[in-house]
């Protein structure tokens, strides 16, 4: 869940654990749970249980106002990548989860492992309420390459002169 507080959770769309975050993305708590052996047909049922248990845990700790700030639950929507493979998003496998999210009053999913998905697949994920897309190695690599490119531009423009000092 994204929000304020701490809880327990079940399994939803391959979710083994979760991180509670506030609206600014700061991690507030993490937890792990036992993995469900259920099929894709009961993912939304497991997710409903996860949300109910989490809401109860917030209430038990007097975190009613924090619960109102929860905006998302972390899930793994079936997309993966490895050294030589990319498993693309398949909207047909997440229809029940998408319908469940639509009924949750504005709450959405945070999807992990979305690196290397096509622009079309990312649009489909957002359409299906996977509105927070987590990327890792690909985005890190692209950022690193951009920084190195900027360094090369600076060296070409300034030559041996020192770069612009920025205030600390």
Secondary structure, 3 states (H helix, E strand, C coil): CECCCCCCCCCCCCCCEEEEECCCCCEEEEEECCCCCCCHHHHHHHHHHHHHHHHHHHHHCCCHHHHHCCCEEEECCCCEECCCCEECCCHHHCHHHHHHHHCCCCCEEEECCCCCCCHHHHHHHHHCCCCEECCCHHHHHHHHHHHHHHHHHHHHHHCCCCCCCCCC
